[in-house]
Amino acid sequence: MHLQPLGAALPMLKTSALMKSDRFEAVRLVITAGTVIPSHQVDGFITLFCLEGHVILDVDRETELRAGDWIYLDRGSPHSVRGVEDSALLLTILFD
């Protein structure tokens, strides 16, 4: 699978699962500018890799993610995401 930037098509696309099993999930997360994913937590270990765009991730403090930025969140970490620009992220979740 090739995860190239979506460019002008990005705002017209939706979040999509790339792979899902009982222990692992990979998702192309599409967040348009101004969209807010309210604070929540997940029972798995999370990584977010910004493929394109610009988002603000709030986990104890705000962290900006731009194309090429990667972050790890421990299991159960409350977090929220806000789209600054139309953005696509690779979200992976590893469950015990």
C-alpha positions as CSV (number, residue, x, y, z in Angstrom):
1,M,0.0,0.0,0.0
2,H,1.2,3.5,-0.9
3,L,0.2,6.4,1.3
4,Q,1.1,9.3,-0.9
5,P,-0.4,12.8,-0.2
6,L,-3.9,13.2,-1.4
7,G,-3.5,16.9,-2.3
8,A,-6.6,18.6,-3.7
9,A,-8.7,15.5,-3.3
10,L,-8.2,15.5,0.5
11,P,-11.2,17.5,1.6
12,M,-13.5,15.2,-0.4
13,L,-12.3,12.0,1.2
14,K,-13.3,10.3,4.4
15,T,-11.4,8.5,7.1
16,S,-10.8,4.9,6.0
17,A,-9.6,1.7,7.7
18,L,-6.5,0.3,6.0
19,M,-6.2,-2.9,8.1
20,K,-8.0,-4.2,11.2
21,S,-7.5,-7.3,13.3
22,D,-8.2,-8.1,17.0
23,R,-4.7,-6.8,17.9
24,F,-3.9,-4.1,15.4
25,E,-5.6,-1.3,13.5
26,A,-4.3,1.0,10.8
27,V,-6.4,4.0,9.6
28,R,-6.0,6.9,7.2
29,L,-7.5,9.6,9.4
30,V,-8.8,12.5,7.4
31,I,-9.3,15.7,9.4
32,T,-10.5,18.8,7.5
33,A,-9.6,22.4,8.6
34,G,-11.7,23.4,11.6
35,T,-12.8,19.8,12.5
36,V,-12.4,18.9,16.2
37,I,-12.2,15.3,17.5
38,P,-13.2,15.8,21.2
39,S,-11.1,14.4,24.0
40,H,-11.3,10.6,24.1
41,Q,-9.0,7.7,25.0
42,V,-8.2,4.3,23.4
43,D,-7.4,1.0,25.1
44,G,-4.4,0.5,22.9
45,F,-1.0,2.0,22.1
46,I,-1.3,4.7,19.5
47,T,1.0,6.2,16.9
48,L,0.1,9.2,14.7
49,F,2.1,10.0,11.6
50,C,1.1,13.2,9.8
51,L,1.1,12.4,6.0
52,E,0.0,16.0,5.0
53,G,-1.5,19.1,6.5
54,H,-1.4,20.5,10.0
55,V,-3.2,19.4,13.1
56,I,-3.0,20.2,16.8
57,L,-3.0,17.2,19.2
58,D,-3.8,17.9,22.8
59,V,-2.4,15.4,25.2
60,D,-1.6,17.2,28.5
61,R,-0.4,20.1,26.3
62,E,-0.9,21.1,22.6
63,T,1.5,19.6,20.1
64,E,1.5,20.6,16.4
65,L,1.8,17.9,13.9
66,R,2.8,18.7,10.3
67,A,3.7,16.5,7.3
68,G,6.4,14.1,8.4
69,D,5.8,14.5,12.2
70,W,5.2,11.3,14.3
71,I,4.0,10.9,17.9
72,Y,3.4,8.0,20.2
73,L,0.6,7.9,22.8
74,D,0.5,5.4,25.7
75,R,-2.6,3.3,26.2
76,G,-5.5,5.2,27.7
77,S,-4.0,8.7,27.2
78,P,-6.9,11.2,26.9
79,H,-6.4,13.3,23.7
80,S,-8.2,15.5,21.2
81,V,-7.3,16.6,17.7
82,R,-8.1,19.8,15.8
83,G,-7.5,20.4,12.1
84,V,-5.6,23.6,11.3
85,E,-5.4,22.7,7.6
86,D,-7.0,19.8,5.7
87,S,-4.9,16.9,6.9
88,A,-4.3,13.2,6.6
89,L,-2.7,11.1,9.3
90,L,-1.7,7.5,9.6
91,L,-3.2,6.2,12.8
92,T,-2.0,2.9,14.2
93,I,-3.4,1.2,17.3
94,L,-1.8,-1.9,18.9
95,F,-3.9,-3.8,21.4
96,D,-2.7,-6.2,24.1
